[in-house]
Amino acid sequence: METASCGCSCISDITRAALRLEKKQGENVIYQASLMSALLSGVYEGDTTIRELLEHGDFGLGTFNHLDGEMIAFNSDVFQLRSDGSARSAHPDQKTPFAVMTFFNPTHEYTIDRPHTRQQIHQIIDETVASKNLFCALRIDGHFEKVDTRTVPEQHRPYKPMMQAVEEQPVFHIQRQDGVLIGFLTPEYMQGINVAGYHEHFINQQRSSGGHVLDYQVSEGKLTFGTIEKLLIDFPGDNDFRNADLNPDDLSAAIQSVEG
């Protein structure tokens, strides 16, 4: 296994392979439905549909009403990753209490031709991105030696806070499968609004299993990523959101606990 250090050669490779693609969408914008702190507090129902999410992006992640599975979206396809480890296409009329979407517009490409841990992938991105104050969207298409995932089971009223809901979550160990991993790197100052640091979801090539990523090792494939300059947030208009405690004392620790 290689050490976490990648060195200047990796960054040079990325620089030479920079895509510099200018898509018709113009400025890179993240659209976000609700807040992570609201989800943490038990606001598990929203009015934003999958159809509406796709008006704001072709790439993203989140969850579904009642915490019924994890969401992964890419190439304008949206999938529901359920607590039994299965995956299925999301229906356009399904709704979300929390999601993050953008039009994926990568500016850097890195070829993975030897095993890389999650830490090594993150280091490559960290050393390439010019500022820690911007969002970054990332995608890996490749062969994964392992992906450890979890998915919170569907919840019912009266809703538990998310820290209690995750105590029931199953963990899956996916081994030696091709698939797609997508995610966001969020600045530390955004903790509570979103999930500070890396937040990633995975689905296999057969689109039959996946989940929220806890750890992974990718042996070959392609990493693409790019920064995002703007954030647009839609706040829910219901009483659950209005009455939620969105700034608890243990906010950062609680997010780290539920997101892994």
C-alpha positions in Angstrom: 0.0 0.0 0.0 1.3 3.4 -0.9 1.7 6.2 1.7 -0.8 9.1 1.7 1.7 11.4 0.2 1.1 11.9 -3.5 3.9 14.4 -4.3 4.3 17.0 -7.0 4.0 14.5 -9.9 0.4 13.9 -9.1 -0.4 17.5 -9.2 1.5 18.0 -12.4 -0.4 15.1 -13.9 -3.7 16.8 -12.9 -2.5 20.2 -14.2 -1.6 18.7 -17.6 -5.0 16.9 -17.7 -7.0 19.9 -16.7 -10.3 19.9 -18.6 -11.1 23.6 -18.6 -14.6 22.8 -19.9 -17.0 25.7 -20.2 -20.5 24.3 -20.2 -23.6 26.2 -21.2 -24.7 26.4 -17.6 -22.4 29.4 -17.1 -21.5 30.0 -13.4 -21.2 27.0 -11.2 -23.9 27.1 -8.6 -24.9 24.7 -5.8 -28.6 24.5 -5.2 -29.5 23.2 -1.7 -32.8 22.2 -0.3 -33.0 22.9 3.4 -30.1 22.7 5.9 -28.0 19.9 7.4 -28.8 21.2 10.9 -32.5 20.9 10.1 -32.1 17.2 9.1 -30.1 16.6 12.2 -33.0 18.0 14.3 -35.5 15.7 12.7 -36.9 17.7 9.8 -37.5 14.7 7.6 -40.1 16.0 5.3 -39.8 18.5 2.4 -41.8 19.7 -0.5 -39.0 19.7 -3.2 -39.5 16.9 -5.7 -36.8 15.0 -7.7 -38.2 16.6 -10.8 -37.6 20.1 -9.3 -34.1 19.1 -8.2 -33.2 18.3 -11.7 -34.1 21.8 -12.8 -31.1 22.9 -10.7 -28.5 20.4 -11.6 -27.6 17.0 -13.1 -25.4 15.9 -10.2 -25.8 15.7 -6.4 -26.7 13.9 -3.3 -29.1 14.0 -0.4 -31.9 11.9 1.1 -35.6 11.2 0.7 -38.6 12.1 2.8 -38.8 10.1 6.1 -35.0 9.5 5.6 -36.0 6.7 3.3 -32.6 6.0 1.8 -29.7 8.0 0.4 -29.8 9.9 -2.9 -27.2 9.9 -5.6 -27.5 11.8 -8.9 -25.3 12.0 -11.9 -25.9 12.4 -15.6 -29.4 13.6 -14.6 -30.2 10.2 -13.3 -31.3 10.0 -9.7 -31.2 6.8 -7.6 -32.5 5.8 -4.2 -30.1 3.8 -2.1 -32.2 2.0 0.5 -31.4 0.6 4.0 -31.5 -3.0 2.8 -28.5 -2.3 0.6 -30.5 -2.1 -2.6 -30.8 0.7 -5.2 -33.5 1.8 -7.6 -34.3 4.7 -9.8 -36.0 7.5 -8.0 -39.5 8.6 -9.1 -39.8 12.2 -10.3 -42.5 12.9 -7.8 -40.6 11.7 -4.8 -39.7 14.4 -2.3 -36.6 15.3 -0.3 -36.0 17.1 3.0 -32.3 17.7 2.2 -30.4 17.6 -1.1 -27.5 19.3 -2.8 -27.4 19.7 -6.6 -25.2 21.3 -9.2 -24.5 21.0 -12.9 -21.2 19.1 -12.8 -18.5 21.1 -14.5 -15.1 19.6 -13.7 -11.9 21.4 -14.4 -9.5 18.7 -13.3 -9.0 15.1 -14.2 -6.7 12.5 -12.6 -6.1 9.0 -13.8 -6.1 6.3 -11.1 -3.8 3.6 -12.3 -2.8 2.1 -8.9 -4.6 1.6 -5.6 -5.7 4.8 -3.8 -7.3 5.0 -0.4 -10.0 7.6 0.4 -7.4 9.6 2.3 -5.1 9.7 -0.8 -7.9 10.8 -3.1 -8.8 13.6 -0.7 -5.2 14.7 -0.5 -5.0 14.9 -4.3 -8.0 17.2 -4.3 -6.8 19.2 -1.3 -3.5 19.9 -2.9 -5.0 20.9 -6.2 -7.9 23.2 -5.2 -6.6 26.7 -4.8 -8.9 27.8 -1.9 -10.3 26.0 1.1 -13.2 28.5 1.1 -14.9 27.2 -2.0 -17.1 24.1 -2.6 -15.8 21.3 -4.8 -17.7 18.6 -6.6 -16.0 15.3 -7.3 -16.7 12.1 -9.2 -14.9 8.8 -9.4 -15.7 6.3 -12.1 -13.7 3.1 -11.5 -13.0 -0.3 -10.0 -13.3 -0.2 -6.2 -11.6 -2.9 -4.1 -13.9 -2.0 -1.3 -16.6 0.6 -0.4 -18.0 0.7 3.1 -21.5 2.3 3.1 -24.4 2.9 5.4 -28.0 3.9 5.0 -30.4 5.1 7.7 -33.7 3.2 7.8 -37.0 4.9 7.0 -38.3 6.9 9.9 -41.9 7.5 11.1 -43.5 10.2 13.3 -42.9 11.1 16.0 -39.4 11.6 14.5 -36.3 10.9 16.4 -33.3 13.2 16.1 -30.9 12.0 13.5 -28.3 10.9 16.1 -30.8 8.4 17.4 -32.0 7.3 14.0 -28.4 6.4 12.8 -28.1 4.0 15.7 -30.3 1.6 13.7 -28.4 2.0 10.4 -26.9 -1.1 8.7 -23.4 -1.0 7.4 -22.5 -2.7 4.1 -19.1 -3.8 2.8 -19.1 -3.8 -1.0 -16.1 -5.5 -2.4 -14.4 -5.6 -5.9 -17.0 -3.8 -7.9 -17.1 -1.2 -10.6 -19.2 1.9 -9.8 -19.6 5.6 -9.5 -18.7 7.6 -6.4 -19.8 11.3 -6.2 -19.5 13.9 -3.5 -18.8 17.4 -2.4 -16.0 19.0 -0.4 -17.6 21.7 1.8 -15.7 24.5 3.6 -15.4 24.2 7.3 -17.3 27.5 7.9 -20.4 25.9 6.3 -20.8 23.3 9.0 -24.5 23.0 9.9 -25.6 24.6 6.7 -24.1 21.6 4.9 -21.7 18.9 5.9 -18.2 20.4 6.4 -15.4 18.3 4.7 -16.1 15.4 2.3 -19.5 14.0 1.9 -19.7 11.1 -0.7 -22.2 8.5 -2.0 -21.6 5.4 -4.1 -23.6 3.2 -6.5 -22.3 0.1 -8.2 -22.1 -0.4 -12.0 -25.2 -2.6 -12.0 -27.1 0.2 -10.1 -28.2 -2.4 -7.6 -26.5 -1.3 -4.4 -24.7 1.6 -2.7 -25.1 4.1 0.1 -23.5 6.9 2.1 -19.7 6.3 2.0 -17.7 5.7 5.1 -14.5 4.5 3.5 -13.2 3.1 0.2 -10.2 2.0 -1.8 -10.2 2.5 -5.6 -7.7 0.5 -7.7 -8.2 2.1 -11.1 -10.4 4.6 -12.8 -10.8 8.4 -13.3 -11.2 11.2 -10.8 -12.8 14.4 -12.0 -13.5 17.5 -9.9 -14.0 21.2 -9.9 -14.8 24.1 -7.6 -18.1 25.9 -7.3 -18.5 29.6 -6.6 -22.1 30.1 -5.6 -24.7 28.6 -3.2 -28.5 28.9 -3.4 -30.6 27.6 -0.5 -34.3 27.0 -0.4 -35.7 27.0 3.2 -38.6 24.8 4.0 -41.8 26.6 4.9 -43.4 24.1 7.3 -43.7 24.1 11.1 -41.1 21.4 11.6 -38.5 23.7 10.1 -39.8 26.8 11.9 -39.6 25.1 15.3 -36.4 23.2 14.8 -33.3 24.0 16.9 -30.9 24.8 14.0 -27.9 25.7 16.2 -27.5 23.2 19.1 -24.4 23.3 21.2 -23.1 20.0 19.9 -23.8 20.7 16.2 -20.3 20.0 14.8 -19.8 16.8 16.9 -23.3 15.6 16.0 -22.8 16.0 12.3 -19.5 14.2 12.4 -21.2 11.4 14.3 -24.0 10.9 11.9 -22.0 11.4 8.7 -19.0 9.3 9.6 
